Amino acid sequence: MKPENELTVKTCYEDNKHELKLKLLNTKAGLKKTIGEYDLCRPGLLLSGFTKNFANKKIQIFGKTEILYLSELDKNDRIASFTRLMKADIPCLIISNNGRIDKELLNIADEAEVSVFLSPSPTIQIYQALFEYLNDKFAPFTTAHGTLVDVYGIGILFTGRSGIGKSEIALDLVERGHRIVADDVVNIFRKKSGVLIGTSQEMLKNMIEIRGVGIIDIWSIFGIRAIRVQKRVEVEVHLEDHKKIENYDRLGINDEFTEYLEVKIPLIHLPIFPGKNITVIAEVIALKIMQRVYGIRPERDFMHRLDEKMKENDQIRRYLSGDVE
């Protein structure tokens, strides 16, 4: 599911017009069209007459090659070629490098209600900017009931039953210098690289609800240093009532994972009870995740030492059992 409505040409234009210096050359009627795919397309083959498998839901880009091709056609062929493109029901057309396009072709685009934009930027720059932008807009999306906090640069997603204390832990972490990303509802996006990015819903941005106190504006109280717009989700800490956990991993040897949008992240079941300092434990969890990045696994080192000690004791036992002097 998606957090927003379909992406319109108007929204894409307004979001990128300053960076790419986009100028609308013709009708505004085409601004209402929607962009169906995140990728971009160079329609050279369609202009030359090959219409099979044409990606008509993508933004179309005219570079120097397309402009040169059209300029070398006679008037009738140029009109026929451009008309073929407009009849494909494309969302919009962007011309790079301030390429020149005939007024008669713009009239054809007007009739098809396709917006044509001109940019002084080179084609590769347009590709880079729009590909990153569209990748964000079309990223797979889900929501999680929890609280996302940046702790020492590690994005910790706290989950658990309603009222278990997720927001209180986040508030305590903020007071200790860490940063809140989202409370109650966390929007999670998957990037193409398999990275999960968490953000807050617009209505709840910078807000935390503390039962018995009400809504707290974190920015107003703690300042800009206490908030983040987005953060990579790197570990989930599931808070559970300690009485409900009969058996849990005391050494941390067996890794457990949870999955969002087909991306796995570490999962930690954390039993809580009154008086337990969850905030400090959360900081330690963040530091342990950082250690793993550098290949440091203290639990495995412990098991290795234990195994070596058991082997040593076994050798001593076998030696003494054979000592008959």
C-alpha positions, 0 to 999 in steps of 0.5 A: 500500500502507499501512504499518498495518492497517485503521483501526478505530473503536477506534483513531480513538476513542482517537486523538481522544477527548481533543481532541474530548472524545468519550464512548461512549454505548453498546456497545463491540462497534462499536469493532471496525468499520473506517472505509472512507473518509477523508471524513465524512458528514452523513446527513440525506438518508438519515434523510428516506428518500432512500437512493441513493448513501449513503456508508455507509463514512464516519464519520457526523456528527449536527449540530443539524439532524439532532437537530432533525429526529429530535426533530420526528418522532413516535416510530414515524417516529423509530425507523424513520428511525434504524433505516434509518441503522443498517441501512446498516452505518455504521462509527460515529456522532458527535453534536456539540454535546452533542446529545440522543438517545433511549435507545431509539435507542441500543438500536437502535444496540446491536443493529446494533453501531454505536458512538455517541459524544457530543462537546461540540465544534461540528460544524465543529470535529469536521470539521476535526479528523477530516478532517485525522486521516483524511487522514493515515491514508488518505494514499497510501503507498510506501517508498524505500530511502534516507536522509532528512535535514533540511538547512537546512530542506530534506528531502534523500532520499539514494538509491543502491546499498547500501553507497555511503555514504548513512548515513555522509553522514547521520551527518556532516550530523547532526554538522554540526547537521542532523537525521536523519529516517529511515535505510535505509527511508523511509516516504513519504506523499502529502498531498492538497496534493501534498506528500510527507512522509517518516518513519521505520519505527518499528523504525528510528526515530532509528537509523543503521547504519554498516558496521563500527560497527553501530547508532547511536542518534542521539538518545542521542549527539547529543540531541533537536536531531539528529532529526525525526519527519517532513519534506517530501521536496523533492529526491532526491540519487542517489549514483553511483560516478563511473566509472559516470557518463560524461556528467552535467550540469555547469551544472545547466541541464537540470532532471531529476525523479523521481516518487513517488506521482505527485508530481515532485521534483528529481533530482540525480545526484551522482558520488562518490569517496574524498575528495570532500566530499559533506556540504558539497555536500549543504548547497549542494544544500539552499541551491540548492533554497531559492534556486529557491523565490525564483526565483534560478537562477544557471545561467540567469544564467550562460547569459544572460551567456554569450549576451550576451557571444557577441552582443557578440563577434559584433558586434565581429567583424562590425565589424572584418571590414568595417573596410578603413581 
